[in-house]
Amino acid sequence: MNKILSCGLRRPSFIAALMGIGLIAALPTSAQAASDSDRIRELERKLERSLQLIEELSNKVHQLETGKTDQPRRIAADNPNQHIDTPGDAFPAASLPAGMRHHDDSTPLHGFLDAGFAASGQGNAQASGPKGFNVGSFDLYLTPQFGDRAKALVELLFEVKANGHLETDLERVQLGYTFSDAATLWAGRVHTPFGYWNTGFHHGAQIQTSILRPKFLDFEEKGGIMPSHLTGMWLTGNVRTGDGKINYDLYAGNGPRLEIGSTLSTGTSNPAAGGDDNHQAFVGFNAGYNFGSGAVRGLRLGAHGFRGDVNDSNGSKTGVSMGGLYGILVNDDWEIMSEYYRFHDTVKTLTAGATVTTAVGNAHTSNAWFAQAARNFGQWTPFARAEKSALDRNDPYFFYQTGGLSYSRQTLGLRYDLDYSSAIKVEVNSTHIDGTNADGTVNDRFPEARAQWSARF
């Protein structure tokens, strides 16, 4: 009987019937003493009023049920960035929004896309800068939630290269489990959590203020010198201390592999998603403090580092070690960030016939940094950035890479937010590449102008 009642009480029609019976039973005794015609008219009036009440209640129940069903989807659609796995307050990493913590089998699909124009003055036998209109990328990511604690993130990128060919990359595929705000464990292919930029801004162009990333922090296939992706384990979290937070990242995974190109300085770093070939874990850390009050509210200061062996496709091995500092200030008016990296690399093995000038046991030091400032004026955000690397060309880790030449770059730009989810950006930069390219070019200097329309959904 209880089961029947519980099922029936869920139906607005059953509730309405009970109300109708109650209203009829409550008719005053004066109506019963009236004539039959008066009594019938009174009953009709009461019944009509009851039907109106029933319809109103039914509509309210329907609205409430619809609102509860759609709420998580609205949260996901309005706040897509909340699902990006990034440390810190600006881009939460350790947990998904509370509205997503349900057992609905549906998974929101989010994405980014961009198109643009470029006019580069670079032109030599080794590299020619982009010119004309271009389709940038179409970036899709999913954030399935398996329960209150287990979750995943998948990012699939479709990108048009300079030669017009379309490439597809599974940029991130990671499974996570949240123990508490202080600890979330991820496994799979992730963005290596060094500094702030690499986890604060992913492959979707819309979320970063500028068009280009700092050159040395670009992704591996675009000439970046850092292992921006890691296949392994990542533990991240934050702990409140007074008005602020301590944020941390600990990670271990496969060491990257240098794929040497057919000509000098055209190699790229391979994240080794299929397995490790040097039996030496690539390990690192990131620790920072977020100030939560006072004049420095929104400021984060941190230190970071990693170390591990990197093999190249010729059979040589280099022990790579990096340590550095970073700082970021984000508030309603300003976005200011700076990162510093110092490398101390040691040659462990060197294949006979290698073209690099060094010897086993030699140590090489290099450094790279950038500083960027942006000021928000409503929908308008002007920004400026300076960046520089000083890389030892006798270090095999840099010698074989496309981006392994020292350089400096200055950038000025302007971003206009059309609305919450799309923006138009323009920027100009001047780049000086300091070194000898494959074609013998020395101290290559060139300007660039770029424009981009980016959006997210």
N, C-alpha and C positions, 0 to 999 in steps of 0.2 A: 504493500500500500504506500509506504514512504517513497519507494522508487517512482510509482505512478504520479504521486503528488509533486515530487521534485521535478519530474519531466514536464508536468503540466504547468507548474508555476513559472516555467521559463517562457511561456507563450503569452503575449499581450492579450490575445482573445480570451484566454481563460480568466485572466485578471479582470478584464472588462466585464465578463459574464457575472463574476462574483459581485462587482460593484453594482451592476444593474439589479441583481436580486436584492442587494442590501437597500438600494434606493426605493424599490417597490415595497419592500417590507416595512419601510419607515414612513409610509404615507400617514398623515394625521387622521385622527378619528373623525374630524369634521367632514373630510372628503368622503368617507364611507357612508355618512348620513345623507349625502346629497342625492339628487336624482341620478338615474343611470346615465343619462346623456352628459351631465356635468362630470360624473365620475370618469367616463370614458375620455372626455376632453382633457381632464386633469392627468389621466394616465398617459395619454398621447404626448402631452407637454413634457411630463417627467421623462418619458422614454426618449424623446428627441434630445432633451438636454443630456441624458445619459450617453446617447450615441455620440454627441459632440465631445463629451469628456473622454469617452473611449478612444475616439480618433486622435485627440490631442495627446493622450498618454501613449498611444501606439507610435505616433510620430517622434515623441521624445525618446522612447526606448530605442527606436531605429537609429536616431541621431547618435545616441550614446554608444550603441554597439558599433556603428560605422566609425566613430571617432577613435575608439580603442583599437580597432583593427588597422587603421591607416596611420596612427601616430608614429610608430617606428620608422615607417617608410618616409614620412615627412622629415623626421630628424636626420635620417641618412641622406636625403636629397639636399637638405639645406646646409648640412655640415660635412661635406665629403672629406675635408682635410682632417677631420677628427680620426679617420681610420688610418692615416699614414703612420707607419711605425717609426716615430722619431722621438728622441729624448727631449725633455724640457717641457716648459709650460706652453710655448708657442705652438708646438706640434706634438700633442701627447702621444707617448709610445706605450706605456705600460698597460693601458686598458682601453677598451672600446667604450663609447658612450653608454650610459645606463639604459637609454631607450633601445639599444640593440641587444640587451641581455634578456632574450626570450628564446623560446624553443621553436620559433617559426622556421619552417624549412626553406623559405625564400631567402635569397642572398642579393642585396643591392649591388648593382653594377655601376661603377663610376669610371670616369675617363677624362682625358685631356687631349686637346688637339691644337695645332698651330700651323700657320702659314706666314711667309715673310718675304723680304727682299734684302739683298746684300750687294754691296759694291766694294770689292777689296782691291787694294793696290798691290797685293803680293803676287809675284810672278817670277818663278825661276824653274830650272829643270827638275827640282825636287818637289816643289809645292806651288800650286797656283790657287789663290784665294777664290772664294765663291763670288759669282756675279749673276744678277738677274733675280727673278722671282723663284720661290722654292716652296715646296710642301715640306713641312718639318716632320712632325711625328703624330701618331695616333696611339695614345697610351691608355690601356684598359687595366683596371685593377678591381679585384674582388676581395671582400672582407668577410668570409663566412664565419659565423659564430656557432660553435657546436654545443654550447652550454654556457653556464655562468663564468667558466674559467678557461675552457679550451677554445681556440680560435685559429685562424689562418689568414695569410695575406698572399695574394697572387697578383703579379704585375706582368702584363704582356705588352710589349712595345712593337709597333709597326713604324719603321723609320725609313725615309727616303734618303739615300746617300747622294754625295755630290755627283756621282756618275749616273744618277737617275734610277738606280736599282733599288728595289724594295727589300729591306731586310727585316726579319722577325726575330725577336730575342725574348726569351723568358727571363726578364731582368731579376725578378724576385719570386721565390716560392718558399714560404716559410710557415711552419706550424708553431704555435705558441701556447703556453699555459701560464696563467696568472695565479700565483700563490697569494699575492697581496700587492698593494701599491709599491711595496719595497722590493718585489722580485717577480719578474716575468722572464720565463725561459723560452727562447726561440731556437728552432733547428731548421736548417735548410740553407738556401741562398739568400743573403741579406745584404744591405748596404753597410759596409764596414764603418763602425761608429767612431771614426777619428774626427777631431775638431767638432765644428757645428754644421758647416755647410752640407757635408755629404749625407747626413741623415735629416737635416732640416729641409732640404730641397731634393726631390727625386726627379724622375724623367719628365714629369709634366711641367711644361714651360710656364704655365700661368701663375704658379705659386711663388716663383722667385721674382724679385723686383726687376732685375736686369734680364737681357736676352741671353748673354753668354755667361757661363760659369767662369771663375778664375781659371786661366789656361792650364796650370799645373794640377788643378783639381778636376779637370774634365774626366769623363768616363774613359775607360781603357781603350775602347775602339776608336775614340776621337783624339787620342794622343796624350791623355792624362798620365802622369808618372806615378800616381798612387794606385794601390789595389782597392779600387772603389767598391768592389763586390767581394764577399767572403762566403765560402761554402763551409758551414760548420755549426757551432753553437754560440749563442749570444745570451748573456744574462744581463738584464737591465732593470732599473728601478729608481725610486726616489724615497728619501726619508725626510720628514719635516723636522726642522730644528728651529724653534722659535717662530719668527716671521718668515723664514726662508726654507729652502729645500737643498738637500745634498742629492745630486744626481750621479749615477755611476753606470758604467758599461764594462763588462768583462767578456772577452771573446777568444775563441780558438777555432782554427779551421785549417783547410788545405793551403799550402803556400802557393802563390801565383807562379806561373810559368811564362818566361819571356819567349815569344814566338818571333824569331829573328827574320826580318824581311830579306828580299832578294838584293837590296842595295843598303848601303850604310844608313843607319838612323831611320829605318822605316819599320822597326819591330814594334809589337804591342804586347801588353801584359794580358795573359789568359787567366781568368779566375779559377781554373781547375775545378769546375763543377762536377766533373766525372770521376774525380779521385786524385789523391796526392801521389806525386811521383818521387818525392825526396825523403819521405818518412820523417819529416821534421815539421811539427805543428807550427802554424803561424799564429802568434798570440798577441793580445794587446789589451789596453785599458783606456778608459776615459772617465775622468772625475771632475765634477763641477759644482759650484754653489750658486743657487738662484736667490737673489735678494728680493724679499717680498714687501718691503715697506720703506718709507723715507724717500730721500732724494735719489737714491740708487735703485728704487723699485723697477724691476724689469731687467736689471743687470745680471749677467751670468759670467763668471770667471771660471776657467778650467785648465786642466793639464791633460795631456794625452800621449800615447806612445804605442809602438808595436815592434816586434822583432820576429825574424824567421829566415829560413833559407829560401832563395829563389834560384831555380834552375833555368837555364836557357836551352833552346832547341839545338845548340851546338854541343851541349854536354857540360858546360861550365856551371859553377855554383858560386853564388855570392850570399854572404850573410848580411841581411839588411836590418838596420836598427834605426828607429826614428823616435824622437822625443820633441815635445813642443808645448806651446801655450796658446790659449785663445780667449777672446772676450766678445760678448754680444750684449747690446742694449736695445731693447724693443719696448716702445711705449706708444701712446696715441699719436705722437708727433715725429718720433725719430726711429730709425733702424740703423744702428751702427755696429759693425762687426769687423773683427780682425783675427787672423790665425797665423801662427808661426810654426814652421817645421824644420828640424835639424836632423840630418842623416849622418850616420857613422857606419859605413859599410866595409866589410872585410872580404877579400877574395879568398875563397876556400879551395876551389879547383879551377883550372884553366885549361881548356882544350888546346892541343897543339895546333898552331896555325891561326890562333885567334888574332884578329886585327887590332884589338885594344892593347894599349901600351901600359902594362902592369905586370905584376907577378903574384904568385900565391903567397898569402900572408900580408900583402899590402892593405893598408887601411885608407879610406877616402872619406872626406867630409864634404857635405853640401848643405844648402839651406834654401828655403822658399817661404814667401809670405804674401799676404794681401791685406788690404784695409779698404772697407767700403762704408760710405755714409749716404743715407737717404732721408729726405725731409718730406713729411706728408702735409699737403695743403688740400684737404678734401679729396677730390678725385685725382688730383695731380700729385705726382711724386718725382721730383728731380733727384738724381743720384750721381755719385762719382766714386771711382775705384782706382786704386793703384796696386800693382802686383809685380813681383820680381822673383826670379830664381837664380841662384848661383850654383851650378852643378859641375862637379868634377868629371871631365870627359874621360879620365882614365879609369873611372868606376864602371865596370861592365854593366851594372844595373841600369845606368843612365846612357851609356855609350850606344847601346843597341836600340833604344827606344826612340820613337818618332818625336816625342816631346822632351827628349833628353838633352836638349841644348839650353844653355842659359838664356834668359830673355827678360825684358821689362815691358810693361803695358800700362797705359793710362786710358781711362774710359770716362766719358760723360754721357748721361742719358736722361730720358724723361719717360715716365709711365703715366698713362691715363686710363683709369678704371671706368669702362663703359657702364658696368654694373657690378654686382657682387661676383659674377662668375666669368667675366671676360675683360680683357685689357688690351690696349694698343701701346707698344713700346717703340722708342727710337733711341739709338745710341751710336756714338762715334768713338773710335779708339785709335791709338797710335802704338804700334808694336815694334820693338827692336829685338831681333833674335841675334844673340852674340855667340858666334861660333862658326865653324866651317861645315857647310852642308855637303851632301854627297856630290853636288855638282861644282864644289869649290867656292860657292857663294859665302862671303864673310860679312858679318854685321848687316844682315838683311833688315831694312827698315821699310815699313809700309803703313798706310792709313786704311781704315775700314769704316763704312757706314752701313748700318743695319736697321731694319724695321720689322716688327712682328705683331701679328694679331693672334692672341692665344685665348683659349676658353677652357672651361671645365664643365662637367655635368655629373 
